[in-house]
Amino acid sequence: MKSLIVTADDFGMSIPVNDGIEASHSDGILSATSLMCGGDAFSDAVERAKRLPNLGVGLHIHLVDSRPVLPPEKIPLLVDRDGCFSNNPELFGFNLYFSGEMRRQAEAEIEAQFQRFESTGLVMDHINGHHHFHMHPAVTDAIAKFAPRYGSPPVRYPVEPFWPSWEAGADKPVRRLFNWALYASLTSRMRRKLKSAGLALNDHIFGVNDTGAMTEKRILAYLDHLPDGVTELYAHPAMRMENQPQTYGSAEEYSGLVSPVVRAKVAALGLQPLTFRAAFTA
């Protein structure tokens, strides 16, 4: 049996991102989104979510390329002089692994993000991490600790299967194989830890190897190669670029999610895009 979740990351990052996500849900196949609780447009995102009852909203834990929820003085090792998180995820992740005090501060910030999400009154549909940082042992441990207090929402498993990805993409074989091997090794501990905490994970994901390039053509190709199980297809739609990497084609991703051709393909396959919670209770 095949189940499909269509997700957009970075809800709350900016108004153009929020515009793209709302329209992708109202006019397209988007079924879920991931909320940045420290995003510049957080309040706007929450207002939109409350008028979109069928949109699953999850927690997008962010510790890089953004601003914290906690006051900077409470987490000095996580922020720069301007109170912003690091824009170097690799270096930050390395330092976080070896610094006990950084891990303590990161746990406090993650707990604050859980609490801010709860304060919205929204039901937490799922959990994932900005730049897939939920794979980091420190973040995984925090999720395992806090998620059961918030209804035990499912967590994104970010390992894109090599063969279906290659068949659908027919390009970048080395990158697809490398990412599969790297992410599989990085997530082995994560998977065990979260499952032992009673948290569900999707079986497959598409979008890791084509971040910022989930166009109509690519979405259609992935739909043709969906494996059995619960598959998440995710993108970063926006009406225009703002606070996003210059390599992202967010407007093209939005166009793909609302494409009549894509909508027709989903219907022809007999699929109904689900929220995470719905996918695991169906």
N, C-alpha and C positions, 0 to 999 in steps of 0.2 A: 504494500500500500504506500502511496506517495502523498505526503503532506507538504505544503509550501507556506513559508512565512516570508513576507517581503518587508524589509526593514530599511529605515533611513537613520543614519547616525547624525549626531550633532544638533539635535533639536534644542533650541535655546541659545545657540552660538551667536546668531544675528537675525535680524528681521528678514533679510532675503532668504536665509536658510529656512526659517519658519514658514515663509510664504510658499517655498517650494515643497516643503513637507506636507503642509495642509492641502495644497492643490493636488499633490501626488496621491493623497488618500481620497480626497473628495472626487477627483476626476480620473483616477488611475487605479493601479493594483496594489498600492502601498497599504499594508495592514498593521504595521507597528513602527514605532520610532523610539529612539534612545535619548533621554533628556540629560543635558549638561546642567547640573544644579548651580554651577558657578558661572554660567554663560551670561553674556551681556544682555541677551534677550530672553532670559529665563522666565520672567513674569509674563511676558507676552506669550511664550510657549504654553505656559500653564493655562492661561485664559483660552487659548485655542483648543487645547486638549479637552477642556471641560465642555466644549460644544461639539466635540467629535467623539461620541460615546463608543463607537466601534473601532477606534484607533487604540491599539495596545501601546502603552507608554512605559518604557523601562528606564532603568538607571544606567547612564553612561558615565562610569567612574572616570574622572580625569585628574591626572597628576602632572601633565606636561602640556605645553602650548595652550595655556589658558590661565584663568585666575582662580584662586581657592575660595572655598566657602568660609573657612575660618579666617580670623584676622591674621595678617602676615606675621605679626609678632609672636603668635602662638606656634608657628611652624617655620622658624627662621631657616632651617636647613633645606626646606623645600622650595624657597622662593628667592628671587633676586632683590636688588635694592628698590625696585619699583613694585614689589609685592606680587610679581608674576611667577608662575611655574617656569621651569627650564624649557627651552626650545630645542634641547638636545636629548631626545629620548634615550639614546643608547648610553650616553654618559650618565644620565640620571639613573637609569636602571642598574648600571654597574655599581654606582655609589650606594644606591638603596640596598643592594644585595649585601654589602659588606658593613653597613653602618646600622648598628642597633638603634641609635637615637633617631636616625632618619626613618627607620621602620616604625618606631613608636609614633613619630609625628605624622607619617603617612596613614597609619591606622586611625589616628584621631581625625584627620581630614576626611578619610573615607566614611567614618561614622557620621561626621557632620553632613556629608552628602546624602547618606541614607536618611538622616533626620530631616533635612530640608525637603527631600522628596516626600516623606511621610506628611510633612506639614501642608502639602498641597491638597491632600485629600484624595489624590489619584491612587488607583490600585497599581502596584508595581508589577508590570507584566513580565519583565525579564531583567537581566543584568549583563552588562558587558563593559569593556574598557576602551577609552580613547587610545588609538594606536594599539589596540589589543593588549593593553597593559594589565588586563586581568590575568594574563598568563604568568606574570611575575610572581614568584613565591610569596612575597610580602603582601601583594594585593589578593592573591588567591586565599591566603590565610585569613585576611580581613573579611573577605566575602563569606567564607565558611563560618566565621564567627558571627557576623551580623545578619546575613540573609535569613536564617531561620526565625529571627525576631520580626521579620517583615513579610511573612507569608511564604517563605521558601520559593521565590520565583526561579524559573529556569535560567540557565546561564549559557551564553554563546560559546559554542565549541568552534574555534576559528581555524580548523584544519581543512583546507580545500582539497578534496580527493584528486589525486594526480590524473588518473585516466579520464574520468568524465570532464575534467577541466581542459585537458589536452584535446579531447575529441571536440569539445565545444569551441575552444579558442583557436586551435590549429596554429598557434604561434607561441613564441617564448617558451619552448620546451624546457630549456635549462632552468629558467626562472621558476616555472611551475613545479618542476621536480625538486629544485632546491627548497622552495617554500614549503612544499609538502613534507620533506624530510626534516627541515628545521622546526616547523611548527609542531609536527608530530612528536619530536623529541622534547620540545619546550612545554608541551601541554600534557605529557604523560602523568606528571605529578599533579597538575591541576585537575585533571579528570578524576584521578583517584580521590583526591582530597574533597572535591565538591560532591562526588557521588556518596562518599562516606558521610557527608553532612546532609544527605537526603535531597540534594539538588539535581534536577534533570538537566540534560544538555542535548542540543540538537545533534542529529547524526552527521549531517553534512552542511557545507556552506559554499556559496559562490559569491565572489566579489573581492576576495583577498588578493588574487593575482591581477585583477583589473580595477583596482581602486581608482576612482575618478574617471573610469572609462566604461561604465556600465550603460552603454548606449542601447538603442533599440535592437540593433543587430546582435549585440552580445547577449542581451537578455533573451532574445528569441532562441539563440543557440543553446543557452543553458537550459531553457525550458524543454528543449528537445532531448536533453541528456540528463534529466532528473533521475537520480537513483531512488530505489525504494527507501522509505524511512522519512524522517522529518528533515527537510532541507530549508536552510535560511538563505535567501538571496538578498544582499544588502547593497545600498548605494548612498550617495551623498548629494541629493538633489538640492538645488537652490535656483532662485530666479535670476540672480546675478552673483558675481564673485564678491565676497567680503569676508575677511578673516580666514580664508581657506587657502591651501597650497595652490600655487599657480599652475601646477600640473593637473589639477582637477578640472574635468569638463562637467561641472555640476549642472549647467543649463542643459547640456545634452543628456545627462542622466535623468533630469526631470522629464525631458521630452520622451525618453524611453519608457518611463514609468506610466505616462499618461497616453502613450501611443495606442490608437485604436487597433492597430495590428497586434500589439502585445496583448491587449485586453481580449481580443478575439482568440488568440492562441491559448491563453489561460482557460477561457471558456471551452474551447474545443478539446482541451486535455481533461476536462471535467474537474478542474481544480478551483477551489475557493481559497484565496489567500487568508491565512489565519493569524491570530495573535499567538504569542508563545504559549500562554496559558491554555488557549483553546486547542492548540496542537497536541498538548499533553493530557487533555481531558477528553479528546474526541473518542 
